[in-house]
Amino acid sequence: MCYLVAKKFNDVGCLALQMTHGQHLADFKEKLMRAVGMILYSL
């Protein structure tokens, strides 16, 4: 078990999703990065 944490720069709080390790996690992270961009968010 692991957690994917999304943090918006210069803002309070974050979002954490409980996940399982594997290729599906890497694919999900890549899709999120393309959808929201990496300028304002850190995953």
C-alpha positions as CSV (number, residue, x, y, z in Angstrom):
1,M,0.0,0.0,0.0
2,C,1.2,3.5,-0.7
3,Y,-0.2,7.0,-1.0
4,L,-0.2,9.5,-3.9
5,V,-0.1,13.0,-2.5
6,A,-1.0,16.1,-4.5
7,K,0.1,19.4,-3.1
8,K,-0.6,22.8,-4.6
9,F,2.4,25.1,-4.3
10,N,1.9,28.1,-2.0
11,D,-1.3,26.8,-0.6
12,V,-2.4,25.1,2.6
13,G,-3.3,21.4,2.7
14,C,-3.0,18.5,0.3
15,L,-4.9,15.6,-1.2
16,A,-3.8,12.0,-0.5
17,L,-5.1,8.9,-2.3
18,Q,-4.5,5.4,-0.9
19,M,-3.2,3.3,-3.8
20,T,-1.4,0.0,-4.5
21,H,2.0,-0.2,-6.1
22,G,2.3,-1.2,-9.7
23,Q,2.2,0.0,-13.3
24,H,-1.4,1.3,-12.9
25,L,-0.1,3.8,-10.3
26,A,2.6,5.1,-12.6
27,D,0.0,5.4,-15.5
28,F,-2.5,7.2,-13.3
29,K,0.2,9.6,-12.1
30,E,1.3,10.4,-15.7
31,K,-2.4,11.0,-16.7
32,L,-2.8,13.3,-13.7
33,M,0.3,15.3,-14.6
34,R,-0.9,15.8,-18.2
35,A,-4.4,16.8,-17.0
36,V,-3.4,19.4,-14.3
37,G,0.1,20.3,-15.3
38,M,3.1,20.4,-13.0
39,I,3.5,24.2,-12.7
40,L,1.1,24.6,-9.8
41,Y,1.0,21.1,-8.4
42,S,3.4,18.6,-7.0
43,L,2.6,14.8,-7.1
